[in-house]
Amino acid sequence: MEIIRHERISDRISEVLVKVIGEEKFKTGDKFYSENELAAKLGVSRSSIREAIRSLEVTGWVTVRQGKGIFVASGVDRSRDGFMEWIKNNREELQQHFEVRLLLDPRAAVYAARNATDGEIKELDSICSEFKAKLDAGDREGLISVDEKFHFMLGRSAHNKTLFVLIRTMAKSLPIGWITSLHVPGRTDKTVGEHKAIFDAICQHDEKKAERAMIVHLENAQREILNIIEE
């Protein structure tokens, strides 16, 4: 296996694991490497491996069996039907994810509109452009990474250390919402406009507008995931 150098690990690690599945000829139902083994082989942290495995689980490459390990999934599971089935099986966790984000992220948007510096606003603008570039390139893993980066930067711009730590910890330890919502058909295109609305409100230092734009963004993502469950 190749060693993952420290750049933006989540941009590449899932891609490398898919390559490992193919090159090492893992078959459907085979037990895959453990998180500890993967972390050692790739030279990355277990949290990075966990995030990548969750992404591969959402997209149907692997299944995780509690207490038993990680197993290679069938090709059928990588279809849209497999993705929808995964969402249905993880409905409660997804619901909890958005419940907490609706508590944290709108407040971060309010504080960012109040406190963001010119440099932070410039960085948010750059991240919005990067997200659009990843969308145009069809880079799904890159989109997930840049979406996290947008919310991280917004949290940093709030200038509330506790709030930022909570947002960062949730994204790193519980990435299910970022991964899932950006695999919903059409969600990435809508996210471009929703991020722009949040950004514009922060530029205008309009706290109420920023809060509302963030709520709309999160509620739209949550609703579209639930729509898949109810189909």
C-alpha positions in Angstrom: 0.0 0.0 0.0 1.1 3.6 -0.6 1.7 5.9 2.3 -0.7 8.8 2.5 1.2 12.0 3.0 -0.3 14.8 5.1 -2.1 17.1 2.7 -5.9 16.9 3.0 -6.2 13.2 3.9 -9.9 12.9 3.4 -9.5 14.0 -0.3 -7.6 10.8 -1.1 -8.0 8.1 1.5 -11.3 6.6 0.2 -9.9 6.5 -3.3 -6.8 4.6 -2.1 -8.9 2.1 -0.1 -11.0 1.4 -3.2 -7.8 0.8 -5.1 -6.6 -1.6 -2.4 -9.9 -3.6 -2.7 -9.2 -4.1 -6.4 -5.5 -4.6 -6.4 -5.5 -7.0 -3.5 -8.4 -8.9 -5.1 -10.8 -8.7 -2.2 -14.1 -10.4 -3.1 -17.6 -9.8 -2.0 -18.0 -10.9 1.6 -14.3 -10.9 2.4 -13.2 -9.4 5.7 -11.3 -6.2 5.0 -8.4 -4.8 7.1 -9.3 -3.4 10.5 -9.1 0.3 11.3 -5.8 -0.2 13.2 -4.3 -2.2 10.3 -5.3 0.4 7.8 -4.0 3.3 9.9 -0.6 1.5 10.2 -0.4 0.6 6.6 -1.3 4.0 5.3 0.4 6.1 7.9 -2.7 8.0 9.0 -4.8 8.4 12.1 -7.6 6.0 13.0 -10.1 9.0 12.8 -9.1 9.5 9.2 -9.6 5.8 8.4 -12.9 5.9 10.2 -14.1 8.8 8.1 -13.0 7.1 4.9 -14.7 3.8 5.9 -17.9 5.6 6.6 -17.8 7.2 3.1 -17.2 3.8 1.5 -20.0 2.3 3.6 -22.4 5.1 2.3 -21.4 4.4 -1.3 -21.7 0.7 -1.0 -18.0 -0.5 -1.1 -18.0 -2.0 2.3 -20.3 -2.9 5.2 -19.4 -2.5 8.8 -20.6 -5.2 11.2 -20.6 -4.2 14.8 -18.1 -6.3 16.8 -17.1 -8.3 13.7 -15.2 -5.9 11.4 -15.3 -4.4 7.9 -16.4 -6.5 5.0 -16.3 -5.9 1.2 -19.8 -5.4 -0.2 -21.2 -6.7 -3.5 -21.2 -4.6 -6.6 -25.0 -4.4 -6.4 -24.6 -2.5 -3.2 -22.9 0.3 -5.1 -26.1 1.2 -6.9 -28.5 3.9 -6.0 -30.7 1.2 -4.4 -27.8 0.3 -2.2 -27.3 3.9 -1.2 -30.9 4.4 -0.3 -31.0 1.2 1.7 -28.0 2.4 3.7 -29.8 5.7 4.5 -32.9 3.8 5.6 -30.8 1.6 8.0 -29.1 4.7 9.5 -32.1 7.0 9.7 -31.9 7.6 13.5 -28.2 8.6 13.4 -28.8 10.9 10.5 -31.7 12.5 12.3 -29.6 13.1 15.4 -26.8 14.5 13.3 -29.0 17.3 11.9 -30.7 18.0 15.2 -27.3 18.9 16.7 -26.1 20.8 13.6 -29.3 22.9 13.7 -28.3 23.9 17.2 -24.6 24.7 16.3 -24.3 25.9 12.8 -26.9 28.7 12.7 -25.3 30.3 15.8 -21.9 30.0 14.1 -23.4 31.9 11.1 -24.7 34.6 13.4 -21.4 35.1 15.1 -19.5 34.9 11.8 -21.7 37.7 10.4 -20.9 39.7 13.5 -17.2 39.0 13.9 -15.6 37.8 10.7 -12.5 39.7 9.6 -11.8 40.7 6.0 -9.3 37.9 5.7 -11.8 35.3 6.9 -14.4 36.6 4.5 -11.8 36.3 1.7 -11.1 32.7 2.8 -14.8 31.8 2.8 -15.1 33.2 -0.7 -12.2 31.1 -1.9 -13.7 28.0 -0.3 -17.0 28.6 -2.2 -15.1 28.8 -5.4 -13.2 25.6 -4.6 -16.5 23.8 -3.9 -17.8 24.9 -7.4 -14.6 23.7 -9.0 -14.9 20.3 -7.3 -18.5 20.0 -8.5 -17.5 20.9 -12.1 -14.7 18.2 -11.9 -17.1 15.6 -10.5 -14.9 15.1 -7.5 -17.3 13.7 -4.9 -14.7 13.1 -2.2 -13.3 16.5 -2.7 -16.7 18.0 -2.4 -17.2 16.4 1.0 -13.8 17.8 2.1 -14.5 21.3 0.9 -18.0 21.3 2.5 -16.4 20.5 5.8 -13.8 23.2 5.2 -16.6 25.8 4.6 -18.3 25.0 7.9 -14.9 24.9 9.7 -14.0 28.3 8.4 -17.4 29.6 9.3 -16.9 28.3 12.8 -13.5 29.9 13.0 -14.9 33.2 11.8 -17.4 33.1 14.7 -14.5 33.8 17.1 -16.1 31.5 19.7 -13.5 28.9 20.6 -16.0 26.5 22.3 -18.4 26.6 19.4 -15.6 26.0 16.9 -14.3 23.0 18.8 -17.7 21.5 18.9 -18.2 21.9 15.1 -14.8 20.6 14.3 -15.1 17.6 16.6 -18.5 16.7 15.2 -17.2 16.9 11.6 -14.1 14.8 12.4 -15.7 12.2 14.6 -19.2 12.0 13.2 -19.0 12.8 9.5 -22.2 11.0 8.5 -24.2 14.1 7.6 -21.6 15.6 5.3 -20.9 12.3 3.6 -24.6 11.3 3.2 -26.1 14.6 2.0 -23.6 15.2 -0.7 -24.4 11.8 -2.2 -28.1 12.7 -2.6 -28.7 13.3 -6.3 -28.9 17.1 -7.0 -27.8 18.2 -3.5 -24.3 19.4 -4.5 -25.7 21.8 -7.1 -28.1 23.2 -4.5 -25.3 23.5 -1.9 -23.5 25.9 -4.2 -26.3 28.4 -4.0 -27.0 27.8 -0.3 -23.3 28.4 0.6 -23.4 31.6 -1.5 -26.5 32.8 0.5 -24.7 32.2 3.8 -21.5 33.9 2.5 -23.4 36.9 1.2 -25.1 37.4 4.5 -21.7 37.2 6.3 -20.3 39.8 3.9 -23.1 42.1 4.7 -22.7 41.4 8.5 -26.4 40.6 8.5 -26.8 38.2 11.5 -30.5 37.4 11.0 -30.0 36.7 7.3 -26.9 34.5 8.0 -28.8 32.5 10.6 -31.8 32.0 8.3 -29.6 31.0 5.3 -27.9 28.4 7.4 -31.1 27.0 8.7 -32.5 26.7 5.2 -29.3 25.0 4.1 -29.4 22.3 6.8 -33.2 21.8 6.6 -33.0 21.3 2.8 -30.3 18.7 3.2 -32.2 16.9 6.0 -35.5 17.0 4.0 -33.9 15.6 0.9 -32.4 12.7 2.8 -35.7 11.9 4.4 -37.4 12.0 1.0 -35.2 9.2 -0.1 -36.1 7.2 3.0 -39.8 7.7 2.3 -39.7 6.8 -1.4 
